[in-house]
Amino acid sequence: VYGATKAALRALVRSWVLDIKGSGIRINLLSPGPVNTPSLKGIFASPEEADAALSFLAERSTLGRIGEPEEIGRAVAFLASDAASYVNGTELFADGGASQV
């Protein structure tokens, strides 16, 4: 279900950018990797299990760590800013390179 939902979001973005062509509205998709939040840690049965899982996730990243909430916020701010005024209909992966390996 998770993978199908992600694919549906990608298709929705591609469709929307055509539907609103010429309106001046930009639509992009941000795909974050694991982020160091209490809610992520809270899905595990124990702090030890959480530490082991977060270590595993960090190993998948080409940066060797999981993301921080502020980093995801900066990616969102970029997409919403004038610096991204020519970025439209794209997916930005903020996952430490995990989607590339």
C-alpha atoms as one frame of an Amber mdcrd trajectory, in Angstrom:
protein
   0.000   0.000   0.000   2.837   2.407   0.867   4.485   2.060  -2.544   1.180
   2.391  -4.363   0.394   5.562  -2.429   3.744   7.097  -3.380   3.179   6.211
  -7.037  -0.297   7.743  -6.892   1.111  10.993  -5.497   3.690  11.156  -8.295
   0.954  10.632 -10.887  -1.232  13.252  -9.218   1.545  15.857  -9.391   2.166
  15.108 -13.084  -1.547  15.418 -13.801  -2.055  18.589 -11.786   0.775  20.508
 -13.432  -0.935  19.962 -16.771  -4.364  20.837 -15.398  -3.177  24.177 -14.000
  -0.825  25.053 -16.847  -0.479  28.812 -17.227  -1.946  29.612 -13.803   1.373
  30.543 -12.203   0.895  27.858  -9.562   3.719  25.361  -9.087   3.219  21.855
  -7.725   6.075  19.683  -6.519   6.433  16.595  -4.380   8.837  16.236  -1.457
   9.814  12.679  -0.556  11.649  12.632   2.759  13.580   9.717   4.115  13.519
   8.727   7.771  13.545  11.768  10.054  14.735  11.881  13.660  11.443  12.580
  15.417   9.759  11.275  18.560   6.998   9.778  16.409   9.514   7.691  14.440
  11.165   6.454  17.626   7.764   5.827  19.203   6.729   3.142  16.724   9.233
   0.700  18.214   8.606  -1.521  21.234  11.641  -0.317  23.190  14.375   2.328
  23.068  16.859  -0.426  22.210  14.762  -1.559  19.251  14.452   2.061  18.116
  18.222   2.571  18.316  18.861  -0.579  16.280  16.320   0.408  13.637  17.618
   3.969  13.375  21.164   2.643  12.994  19.988   0.387  10.172  18.234   3.303
   8.469  21.320   5.506   8.860  23.424   2.861   7.115  21.154   3.074   4.038
  21.885   6.778   3.682  24.912   7.841   1.677  25.425  10.444   4.414  25.469
   7.803   7.151  22.637   9.297   9.201  18.914   9.953   9.162  17.475  13.384
   8.550  16.578  16.075  11.024  13.212  17.872  10.959  14.918  21.185  10.191
  16.463  19.712   7.043  13.086  18.637   5.718  11.698  22.062   6.585  14.467
  23.742   4.584  13.676  21.533   1.574  10.006  22.555   1.800  10.996  26.215
   2.179  13.185  25.949  -0.920  10.379  24.471  -3.024   8.033  27.245  -1.865
  10.581  30.014  -2.447  11.394  32.199  -5.428  14.697  30.302  -5.654  12.629
  27.403  -7.032  10.527  29.544  -9.364  11.364  27.314 -12.359  10.898  24.035
 -10.482   7.532  22.511 -11.303   6.111  19.014 -11.460   9.134  17.382  -9.907
   9.877  15.143  -6.955  12.612  16.208  -4.556  14.104  13.405  -2.515  15.331
  14.592   0.887  16.535  11.197   2.030  20.295  11.463   2.387  20.759   9.668
  -0.921  19.050   6.454   0.219  16.851   6.353  -2.886  19.978   6.273  -5.041
  21.480   3.090  -3.608
